[in-house]
Amino acid sequence: MSYANTEVAQIAAISSNRCIGKNNELPWHISADLQHFKSMTTKANDGAIQGIVIMGRKTFESMGSRPLPKRVSFIISSQLDYAEQKGLVGKSNAYVVHNLDDALTQAASLAHGAHLDTIWVIGGERVFKEAMMYTDRIELTHVDTEITDGDAFYPNIPDDFIVSEESEQMHDDKSGLDFKFMTYKIKAAE
């Protein structure tokens, strides 16, 4: 798969019924998961850019409409004046694009120049689904809970992905939730 020789990876935290969001927020707060997300999407690098993330407009707004520190954000929005609305014109850490192909093409070019080997797709539901055909690796935090009133869900993982790594079950004292980190990669052709 990959995109212009750059690995495309998705990262998300999902409930047992695949929920990833509720009212444009994460349905839980698990510090270890947020730390995992940060360590996966930023990589110590000589350059100023330590990671590249692609997300939809709603995901960007759920993070306070601010680009993530040390990472370049590509925000997909169909609103032609979205960059102006959010004060992102001329920023070097956030770019508004109007479709996933543009986001992947520009992100892959930037990744190559910044010597980063992974582009991270970080949500939401529609962006995850559209990007699946380009995805080489999926990093999921499986949260052991059912969210009955969620409104954003992670797509089904295609059959050609297999679990390549799995952490021990962990417990978050604050939320009372159990969770584990799992890595999925595409099965090698036989």
C-alpha atoms as a printed R data frame, in Angstrom:
    type eleno elety resid chain resno       x       y      z
1   ATOM     1    CA   MET     A     1   0.000   0.000  0.000
2   ATOM     2    CA   SER     A     2   1.745   3.148  1.302
3   ATOM     3    CA   TYR     A     3   1.550   6.470 -0.412
4   ATOM     4    CA   ALA     A     4   4.535   7.754 -2.392
5   ATOM     5    CA   ASN     A     5   6.889   5.486 -0.370
6   ATOM     6    CA   THR     A     6   5.572   6.884  2.914
7   ATOM     7    CA   GLU     A     7   3.760   4.660  5.405
8   ATOM     8    CA   VAL     A     8   0.165   5.666  6.084
9   ATOM     9    CA   ALA     A     9  -0.920   4.761  9.618
10  ATOM    10    CA   GLN     A    10  -4.203   5.308 11.414
11  ATOM    11    CA   ILE     A    11  -4.417   5.890 15.150
12  ATOM    12    CA   ALA     A    12  -7.562   5.890 17.277
13  ATOM    13    CA   ALA     A    13  -9.065   4.777 20.551
14  ATOM    14    CA   ILE     A    14 -12.227   2.715 20.155
15  ATOM    15    CA   SER     A    15 -14.812   1.228 22.483
16  ATOM    16    CA   SER     A    16 -15.925  -2.398 22.282
17  ATOM    17    CA   ASN     A    17 -18.729  -1.253 19.943
18  ATOM    18    CA   ARG     A    18 -16.231   0.754 17.799
19  ATOM    19    CA   CYS     A    19 -17.254   4.187 19.120
20  ATOM    20    CA   ILE     A    20 -14.580   6.885 18.715
21  ATOM    21    CA   GLY     A    21 -16.569  10.004 19.528
22  ATOM    22    CA   LYS     A    22 -19.569  11.527 21.209
23  ATOM    23    CA   ASN     A    23 -20.659  15.161 20.730
24  ATOM    24    CA   ASN     A    24 -17.355  15.808 18.900
25  ATOM    25    CA   GLU     A    25 -15.277  14.709 21.904
26  ATOM    26    CA   LEU     A    26 -13.528  11.533 23.012
27  ATOM    27    CA   PRO     A    27 -15.982   9.474 25.094
28  ATOM    28    CA   TRP     A    28 -13.338   9.026 27.861
29  ATOM    29    CA   HIS     A    29 -10.178  10.579 29.235
30  ATOM    30    CA   ILE     A    30  -7.330   8.095 29.610
31  ATOM    31    CA   SER     A    31  -3.966   9.782 30.200
32  ATOM    32    CA   ALA     A    32  -1.929   6.771 29.038
33  ATOM    33    CA   ASP     A    33  -3.831   6.753 25.727
34  ATOM    34    CA   LEU     A    34  -3.169  10.474 25.157
35  ATOM    35    CA   GLN     A    35   0.534   9.903 25.920
36  ATOM    36    CA   HIS     A    36   0.547   6.928 23.511
37  ATOM    37    CA   PHE     A    37  -1.008   9.111 20.792
38  ATOM    38    CA   LYS     A    38   1.581  11.835 21.342
39  ATOM    39    CA   SER     A    39   4.552   9.446 21.345
40  ATOM    40    CA   MET     A    40   3.318   7.672 18.192
41  ATOM    41    CA   THR     A    41   2.598  10.826 16.180
42  ATOM    42    CA   THR     A    42   5.772  12.742 17.123
43  ATOM    43    CA   LYS     A    43   9.239  11.476 16.411
44  ATOM    44    CA   ALA     A    44  12.429  13.186 17.539
45  ATOM    45    CA   ASN     A    45  13.812  14.706 14.394
46  ATOM    46    CA   ASP     A    46  16.540  17.194 13.531
47  ATOM    47    CA   GLY     A    47  13.992  19.331 11.720
48  ATOM    48    CA   ALA     A    48  11.254  21.412 13.255
49  ATOM    49    CA   ILE     A    49   8.621  18.959 12.025
50  ATOM    50    CA   GLN     A    50   8.291  15.900 14.250
51  ATOM    51    CA   GLY     A    51   5.110  14.450 12.823
52  ATOM    52    CA   ILE     A    52   2.440  14.831 10.159
53  ATOM    53    CA   VAL     A    53  -1.245  14.279 10.878
54  ATOM    54    CA   ILE     A    54  -4.297  14.267  8.615
55  ATOM    55    CA   MET     A    55  -7.740  14.895 10.049
56  ATOM    56    CA   GLY     A    56 -11.204  16.078  9.179
57  ATOM    57    CA   ARG     A    57 -12.573  19.485 10.117
58  ATOM    58    CA   LYS     A    58 -14.636  18.197 13.059
59  ATOM    59    CA   THR     A    59 -11.618  16.414 14.553
60  ATOM    60    CA   PHE     A    60  -9.605  19.634 14.237
61  ATOM    61    CA   GLU     A    61 -12.381  21.578 15.971
62  ATOM    62    CA   SER     A    62 -12.608  18.944 18.728
63  ATOM    63    CA   MET     A    63  -8.979  19.792 19.539
64  ATOM    64    CA   GLY     A    64  -9.782  23.459 20.012
65  ATOM    65    CA   SER     A    65  -9.070  24.381 16.356
66  ATOM    66    CA   ARG     A    66  -5.349  24.476 17.111
67  ATOM    67    CA   PRO     A    67  -2.642  22.504 15.299
68  ATOM    68    CA   LEU     A    68  -0.898  19.878 17.446
69  ATOM    69    CA   PRO     A    69   2.502  20.938 18.841
70  ATOM    70    CA   LYS     A    70   5.588  19.838 16.831
71  ATOM    71    CA   ARG     A    71   3.364  18.336 14.121
72  ATOM    72    CA   VAL     A    72   2.047  19.613 10.820
73  ATOM    73    CA   SER     A    73  -1.722  19.236 10.485
74  ATOM    74    CA   PHE     A    74  -3.580  18.710  7.235
75  ATOM    75    CA   ILE     A    75  -7.245  19.533  7.797
76  ATOM    76    CA   ILE     A    76  -9.785  18.284  5.264
77  ATOM    77    CA   SER     A    77 -12.759  20.609  4.831
78  ATOM    78    CA   SER     A    78 -15.188  21.173  2.006
79  ATOM    79    CA   GLN     A    79 -15.541  24.815  3.130
80  ATOM    80    CA   LEU     A    80 -13.479  26.824  0.670
81  ATOM    81    CA   ASP     A    81 -12.828  29.669  3.143
82  ATOM    82    CA   TYR     A    82 -12.093  27.426  6.149
83  ATOM    83    CA   ALA     A    83  -8.407  28.465  6.371
84  ATOM    84    CA   GLU     A    84  -9.459  32.129  6.519
85  ATOM    85    CA   GLN     A    85 -12.197  31.422  9.094
86  ATOM    86    CA   LYS     A    86  -9.740  29.686 11.426
87  ATOM    87    CA   GLY     A    87  -6.817  32.055 10.886
88  ATOM    88    CA   LEU     A    88  -4.677  29.355  9.269
89  ATOM    89    CA   VAL     A    89  -3.628  31.260  6.137
90  ATOM    90    CA   GLY     A    90   0.160  31.444  5.903
91  ATOM    91    CA   LYS     A    91   0.740  29.046  8.813
92  ATOM    92    CA   SER     A    92   3.511  26.495  8.279
93  ATOM    93    CA   ASN     A    93   2.053  23.974 10.765
94  ATOM    94    CA   ALA     A    94  -1.509  23.705  9.403
95  ATOM    95    CA   TYR     A    95  -2.876  23.374  5.888
96  ATOM    96    CA   VAL     A    96  -6.499  23.189  4.804
97  ATOM    97    CA   VAL     A    97  -7.136  20.860  1.884
98  ATOM    98    CA   HIS     A    98 -10.425  19.892  0.305
99  ATOM    99    CA   ASN     A    99 -10.050  16.120 -0.131
100 ATOM   100    CA   LEU     A   100  -8.066  13.149  1.165
101 ATOM   101    CA   ASP     A   101  -5.994  12.767 -2.029
102 ATOM   102    CA   ASP     A   102  -4.649  16.318 -1.697
103 ATOM   103    CA   ALA     A   103  -3.937  15.742  1.999
104 ATOM   104    CA   LEU     A   104  -2.016  12.511  1.294
105 ATOM   105    CA   THR     A   105  -0.093  13.946 -1.671
106 ATOM   106    CA   GLN     A   106   1.008  17.080  0.191
107 ATOM   107    CA   ALA     A   107   1.691  15.168  3.422
108 ATOM   108    CA   ALA     A   108   3.815  12.564  1.586
109 ATOM   109    CA   SER     A   109   5.841  15.312 -0.089
110 ATOM   110    CA   LEU     A   110   6.376  17.074  3.236
111 ATOM   111    CA   ALA     A   111   7.232  13.774  4.981
112 ATOM   112    CA   HIS     A   112   9.868  13.030  2.358
113 ATOM   113    CA   GLY     A   113  11.479  16.455  2.814
114 ATOM   114    CA   ALA     A   114  11.351  16.195  6.621
115 ATOM   115    CA   HIS     A   115  12.733  12.602  6.640
116 ATOM   116    CA   LEU     A   116   9.595  11.226  8.317
117 ATOM   117    CA   ASP     A   117   8.495   7.758  7.245
118 ATOM   118    CA   THR     A   118   4.901   7.864  8.516
119 ATOM   119    CA   ILE     A   119   1.848  10.017  7.869
120 ATOM   120    CA   TRP     A   120  -0.775   9.697 10.632
121 ATOM   121    CA   VAL     A   121  -4.510   9.684  9.914
122 ATOM   122    CA   ILE     A   122  -6.165  10.726 13.183
123 ATOM   123    CA   GLY     A   123  -9.874  10.960 12.368
124 ATOM   124    CA   GLY     A   124 -12.708  11.229 12.247
125 ATOM   125    CA   GLU     A   125 -15.004   8.491 11.068
126 ATOM   126    CA   ARG     A   126 -15.229   9.492  7.384
127 ATOM   127    CA   VAL     A   127 -11.490  10.222  7.044
128 ATOM   128    CA   PHE     A   128 -10.627   6.847  8.631
129 ATOM   129    CA   LYS     A   129 -12.973   5.060  6.218
130 ATOM   130    CA   GLU     A   130 -11.700   6.900  3.111
131 ATOM   131    CA   ALA     A   131  -8.035   6.439  4.071
132 ATOM   132    CA   MET     A   132  -8.347   2.687  4.774
133 ATOM   133    CA   MET     A   133  -7.423   1.756  1.183
134 ATOM   134    CA   TYR     A   134  -4.073   3.602  1.582
135 ATOM   135    CA   THR     A   135  -3.383   2.401  5.129
136 ATOM   136    CA   ASP     A   136  -0.388   0.194  5.953
137 ATOM   137    CA   ARG     A   137  -0.754   0.079  9.742
138 ATOM   138    CA   ILE     A   138  -3.454   0.727 12.336
139 ATOM   139    CA   GLU     A   139  -2.709   1.602 15.962
140 ATOM   140    CA   LEU     A   140  -5.826   1.124 18.093
141 ATOM   141    CA   THR     A   141  -6.391   1.581 21.778
142 ATOM   142    CA   HIS     A   142  -9.171  -0.863 22.629
143 ATOM   143    CA   VAL     A   143 -11.142   0.591 25.544
144 ATOM   144    CA   ASP     A   144 -13.185  -2.005 27.408
145 ATOM   145    CA   THR     A   145 -16.509  -0.168 27.499
146 ATOM   146    CA   GLU     A   146 -19.671   0.150 25.437
147 ATOM   147    CA   ILE     A   147 -20.718   3.671 24.392
148 ATOM   148    CA   THR     A   148 -24.420   3.447 23.605
149 ATOM   149    CA   ASP     A   149 -24.957   7.110 22.666
150 ATOM   150    CA   GLY     A   150 -21.808   7.672 20.573
151 ATOM   151    CA   ASP     A   151 -22.094   9.393 17.208
152 ATOM   152    CA   ALA     A   152 -18.763   8.576 15.515
153 ATOM   153    CA   PHE     A   153 -17.487   5.053 14.926
154 ATOM   154    CA   TYR     A   154 -14.308   3.439 13.642
155 ATOM   155    CA   PRO     A   155 -14.783   1.441 10.416
156 ATOM   156    CA   ASN     A   156 -14.448  -2.333 10.382
157 ATOM   157    CA   ILE     A   157 -10.852  -3.388  9.933
158 ATOM   158    CA   PRO     A   158 -10.403  -5.080  6.542
159 ATOM   159    CA   ASP     A   159  -9.651  -8.814  6.543
160 ATOM   160    CA   ASP     A   160  -6.167  -8.299  5.120
161 ATOM   161    CA   PHE     A   161  -5.023  -6.761  8.434
162 ATOM   162    CA   ILE     A   162  -3.741  -8.930 11.278
163 ATOM   163    CA   VAL     A   163  -2.724  -8.108 14.839
164 ATOM   164    CA   SER     A   164   1.069  -7.783 14.887
165 ATOM   165    CA   GLU     A   165   1.493  -6.439 18.438
166 ATOM   166    CA   GLU     A   166  -0.682  -6.341 21.539
167 ATOM   167    CA   SER     A   167   0.045  -4.805 24.935
168 ATOM   168    CA   GLU     A   168  -1.002  -6.205 28.284
169 ATOM   169    CA   GLN     A   169  -4.445  -5.160 29.516
170 ATOM   170    CA   MET     A   170  -4.027  -1.903 31.478
171 ATOM   171    CA   HIS     A   171  -6.292  -0.046 33.890
172 ATOM   172    CA   ASP     A   172  -6.906   3.690 34.130
173 ATOM   173    CA   ASP     A   173  -7.675   4.582 37.760
174 ATOM   174    CA   LYS     A   174  -9.296   7.944 36.990
175 ATOM   175    CA   SER     A   175 -11.851   6.657 34.473
176 ATOM   176    CA   GLY     A   176 -12.020   3.139 35.899
177 ATOM   177    CA   LEU     A   177 -11.605   1.752 32.378
178 ATOM   178    CA   ASP     A   178  -9.463  -1.128 31.138
179 ATOM   179    CA   PHE     A   179  -7.693  -0.762 27.799
180 ATOM   180    CA   LYS     A   180  -4.893  -2.160 25.650
181 ATOM   181    CA   PHE     A   181  -2.858  -1.011 22.665
182 ATOM   182    CA   MET     A   182  -2.957  -3.093 19.481
183 ATOM   183    CA   THR     A   183  -1.062  -2.773 16.222
184 ATOM   184    CA   TYR     A   184  -2.562  -4.136 12.996
185 ATOM   185    CA   LYS     A   185  -0.534  -4.623  9.836
186 ATOM   186    CA   ILE     A   186  -1.384  -5.961  6.414
187 ATOM   187    CA   LYS     A   187  -0.803  -9.695  6.053
188 ATOM   188    CA   ALA     A   188   2.214 -10.508  3.930
189 ATOM   189    CA   ALA     A   189   1.235 -12.011  0.581
190 ATOM   190    CA   GLU     A   190   1.780 -15.752  0.560
